[in-house]
Amino acid sequence: MRIAQVLILGLGVGLAGCSNKPLHDIRSNSDGPDEFMVVPVNPLTAPQDYDVLPAPTPGGSNLVDQNPEADAIVALGGRPSSLDATRGTPASDQALIASTSRYGVPSNTREALAQQDAEFRKRQARWSGFKLFPVDRYSQAYRRETIDPFPINDAFRQSGRETPTAPPGE
């Protein structure tokens, strides 16, 4: 009877190790509130002319809705109108696009990259699913792809290139 219990327990642990876990283990160990559930809105403002209000668009955006991408672009000194995909490529970016696409641009770049990344993760993280304790599988899969910034920064400094201020190495 004792051997049967051990076998059943071993089988259960073995099957639990085969589950399809996400790469990043993002879960809260706290019972407190989730600060990401609270989304503040921009302050309400009165329109300059109440007679020229736009027609309401169901499911459309609102002037007080958050737009973090546009807010970040403005904070960095850019134009938030660059997010509007319907306007096409601005004339100021034509030279950049011509330079970067001079050797051709595959039409399926995103799909090909996603497939290559899935194959890479499958090869690299094959045995990372068998852990007794929770670990970050993303870091395990990409451990050989990471760059240690301190030697790179030192190499750039020694070559005479300007480098930003960085904290001392470990």
C-alpha positions as CSV (number, residue, x, y, z in Angstrom):
1,M,0.0,0.0,0.0
2,R,2.9,2.4,0.8
3,I,4.5,1.9,-2.6
4,A,1.2,2.7,-4.4
5,Q,0.9,6.0,-2.5
6,V,4.5,6.9,-3.3
7,L,3.9,6.1,-7.0
8,I,0.7,8.1,-7.1
9,L,2.4,11.1,-5.5
10,G,5.4,10.8,-7.9
11,L,3.0,10.6,-10.8
12,G,1.2,13.7,-9.6
13,V,4.4,15.7,-9.2
14,G,5.6,14.6,-12.6
15,L,2.4,15.6,-14.3
16,A,2.5,19.0,-12.5
17,G,6.0,19.6,-13.9
18,C,4.7,19.2,-17.5
19,S,2.2,22.0,-17.3
20,N,2.5,24.9,-19.8
21,K,3.8,27.7,-17.7
22,P,4.3,31.3,-18.9
23,L,7.9,32.6,-19.3
24,H,7.4,35.3,-16.7
25,D,6.0,34.4,-13.4
26,I,4.0,37.6,-12.6
27,R,1.9,37.1,-9.7
28,S,1.3,39.1,-6.5
29,N,2.1,37.6,-3.2
30,S,0.2,40.3,-1.4
31,D,-3.5,40.5,-0.5
32,G,-3.4,44.3,-0.9
33,P,-4.9,46.4,-3.7
34,D,-3.6,46.2,-7.2
35,E,-2.3,49.7,-8.1
36,F,-2.5,49.0,-11.8
37,M,-6.3,48.6,-11.6
38,V,-6.7,52.3,-10.8
39,V,-6.4,54.4,-14.0
40,P,-6.6,58.2,-13.5
41,V,-8.1,60.3,-16.2
42,N,-7.1,63.7,-17.4
43,P,-8.9,66.6,-15.9
44,L,-12.2,67.6,-17.5
45,T,-12.0,70.8,-19.6
46,A,-14.8,72.9,-20.9
47,P,-14.9,73.3,-24.7
48,Q,-14.2,76.8,-26.1
49,D,-17.4,76.8,-28.2
50,Y,-20.4,74.6,-27.2
51,D,-22.0,75.2,-30.6
52,V,-19.2,73.4,-32.5
53,L,-19.0,70.1,-30.6
54,P,-18.1,66.9,-32.5
55,A,-20.7,64.2,-32.9
56,P,-20.4,61.4,-30.4
57,T,-18.7,58.3,-31.6
58,P,-19.7,55.1,-29.8
59,G,-16.6,53.2,-28.8
60,G,-14.4,56.1,-29.8
61,S,-11.9,58.0,-27.7
62,N,-12.6,60.8,-25.3
63,L,-10.6,63.9,-24.6
64,V,-10.0,62.8,-21.0
65,D,-9.0,59.2,-21.9
66,Q,-5.4,58.2,-21.1
67,N,-3.1,57.9,-24.1
68,P,0.3,56.9,-22.6
69,E,2.0,56.6,-26.0
70,A,1.1,60.2,-27.0
71,D,2.0,61.4,-23.5
72,A,5.4,59.8,-23.7
73,I,6.0,61.3,-27.1
74,V,5.1,64.7,-25.9
75,A,7.3,64.3,-22.8
76,L,10.3,63.4,-25.0
77,G,9.7,66.4,-27.3
78,G,8.0,64.6,-30.2
79,R,4.7,65.1,-32.1
80,P,1.8,63.0,-30.8
81,S,0.3,63.2,-34.3
82,S,3.0,60.7,-35.4
83,L,0.8,57.9,-33.8
84,D,-1.9,58.4,-36.4
85,A,-1.3,55.6,-38.8
86,T,-3.9,56.9,-41.3
87,R,-1.7,59.9,-42.1
88,G,1.1,57.8,-43.6
89,T,4.8,58.4,-43.3
90,P,5.7,62.1,-42.6
91,A,8.0,63.7,-45.2
92,S,10.6,64.3,-42.5
93,D,11.0,60.5,-42.2
94,Q,11.3,59.6,-45.9
95,A,15.2,59.8,-45.9
96,L,15.3,57.6,-42.8
97,I,13.0,55.0,-44.3
98,A,14.9,55.0,-47.6
99,S,18.2,54.4,-45.8
100,T,16.9,51.6,-43.6
101,S,15.1,49.8,-46.4
102,R,17.9,50.1,-49.0
103,Y,18.5,46.3,-48.9
104,G,14.8,45.4,-49.0
105,V,12.3,44.8,-46.3
106,P,10.5,41.4,-46.0
107,S,6.8,41.8,-45.8
108,N,6.4,39.1,-43.0
109,T,9.0,40.4,-40.6
110,R,6.8,40.2,-37.5
111,E,5.5,36.8,-38.2
112,A,9.0,35.4,-39.1
113,L,10.5,36.9,-35.9
114,A,7.7,35.5,-33.8
115,Q,8.2,32.0,-35.2
116,Q,12.0,32.2,-34.8
117,D,11.5,33.4,-31.2
118,A,9.1,30.6,-30.4
119,E,11.5,28.0,-31.8
120,F,14.4,29.6,-29.8
121,R,12.4,29.5,-26.5
122,K,11.5,25.9,-27.2
123,R,15.1,24.9,-27.6
124,Q,16.5,27.1,-24.7
125,A,13.8,26.5,-22.1
126,R,13.2,22.8,-22.8
127,W,14.1,21.7,-19.3
128,S,13.3,24.8,-17.4
129,G,9.7,23.6,-16.8
130,F,10.9,21.1,-14.3
131,K,11.6,23.2,-11.2
132,L,10.7,22.7,-7.6
133,F,10.4,26.4,-6.9
134,P,9.0,29.3,-8.9
135,V,11.7,30.8,-11.1
136,D,11.7,33.4,-14.0
137,R,11.8,31.1,-17.0
138,Y,12.3,34.1,-19.3
139,S,15.7,34.9,-17.7
140,Q,16.7,31.3,-18.1
141,A,15.7,31.1,-21.8
142,Y,17.5,34.3,-22.7
143,R,20.5,34.1,-20.4
144,R,23.0,33.7,-23.2
145,E,21.4,36.6,-25.1
146,T,21.8,39.2,-22.3
147,I,24.5,41.8,-22.3
148,D,26.5,42.7,-19.2
149,P,26.5,46.6,-19.5
150,F,29.5,47.2,-17.4
151,P,32.2,45.6,-19.6
152,I,30.6,47.1,-22.7
153,N,30.6,50.6,-21.1
154,D,34.2,50.2,-20.0
155,A,35.2,49.1,-23.6
156,F,33.5,52.2,-25.1
157,R,35.2,54.5,-22.5
158,Q,38.6,52.9,-23.3
159,S,38.1,53.4,-27.0
160,G,37.6,57.1,-26.4
161,R,33.9,57.3,-27.2
162,E,31.6,59.4,-25.1
163,T,29.5,57.4,-22.7
164,P,26.8,58.4,-20.3
165,T,27.3,58.4,-16.6
166,A,26.7,54.9,-15.3
167,P,26.7,53.5,-11.8
168,P,29.8,51.6,-10.8
169,G,30.0,47.9,-11.8
170,E,29.2,45.1,-9.4
